[in-house]
Amino acid sequence: MIDILMPRLSDTMTEGAIAAWHKKPGDAVAPGDVLVEIETDKALMEQEAYEAGVLAEILVAEGENVAIGTPIARLDDGSGEEAPAVAAASTSAPAPASASP
């Protein structure tokens, strides 16, 4: 199973709303399939899957707002194991460089 997380769609985004799900539990998912439309304060964006599998569970209903990084759905990748969480789209800002004394 893979947790699909609310992605960061802009540098100022702190939360997003699920506008519409394009897949329902039990649907097969392939990389590139549109899973969900996410609404921010600035735009409505379609988010694609980056992993193949079957949509096992929708955790956030249409119309709900959730913070970035919150699991919004679970994808069964057929492994039978828990897998690391992945964002629907990875558009987060790079980590700041650490300063060395």
Residue pairs with C-beta under 8 A, 6 or more apart in sequence:
1 56
1 74
1 75
1 76
1 77
1 79
1 81
1 82
1 83
2 51
2 53
2 74
2 75
2 76
2 77
2 83
2 84
2 85
2 86
3 71
3 73
3 74
3 85
3 86
4 35
4 49
4 71
4 72
4 73
4 74
4 75
4 85
4 86
4 87
4 88
5 68
5 69
5 70
5 71
5 72
5 85
5 86
5 87
5 88
6 15
6 16
6 38
6 60
6 66
6 67
6 68
6 69
6 70
6 71
6 72
6 87
6 88
7 16
7 38
7 47
7 68
7 87
7 88
7 89
7 90
7 91
7 92
8 68
8 87
8 91
8 92
8 93
9 16
9 38
9 40
9 43
9 45
9 89
9 91
10 40
10 42
10 43
10 91
11 93
12 41
12 42
13 40
13 41
13 68
14 67
14 68
15 65
15 66
15 67
15 68
16 38
16 39
16 40
16 65
16 66
16 68
17 38
17 39
17 40
17 63
17 64
17 65
17 66
18 36
18 37
18 38
18 39
18 60
18 61
18 62
18 63
18 64
18 66
18 72
19 36
19 37
19 38
19 39
19 44
19 62
20 36
20 37
20 62
21 35
21 36
21 58
21 62
22 33
22 34
22 35
22 36
22 37
22 46
23 29
23 33
23 35
23 36
23 55
24 55
24 58
25 55
25 56
25 57
25 58
26 54
26 55
27 54
27 55
28 53
28 54
29 35
29 49
29 51
29 52
29 53
29 54
29 55
29 75
30 49
30 52
31 48
31 49
31 50
31 51
31 52
32 48
32 49
33 48
33 49
34 46
34 47
34 48
34 49
35 47
35 48
35 49
35 55
35 73
35 88
36 46
36 47
36 72
36 73
36 88
37 44
37 45
37 46
37 47
38 44
38 45
38 47
38 88
39 45
45 89
47 88
47 89
48 88
48 89
49 75
49 88
50 86
50 88
50 89
50 90
51 75
51 77
51 86
52 77
53 75
53 76
53 77
53 78
54 75
54 76
54 78
55 73
55 74
55 75
55 76
56 73
56 74
56 75
56 76
57 73
57 74
58 72
58 73
59 71
59 72
59 73
59 74
60 66
60 70
60 71
60 72
60 73
66 72
68 92
71 85
72 88
77 83
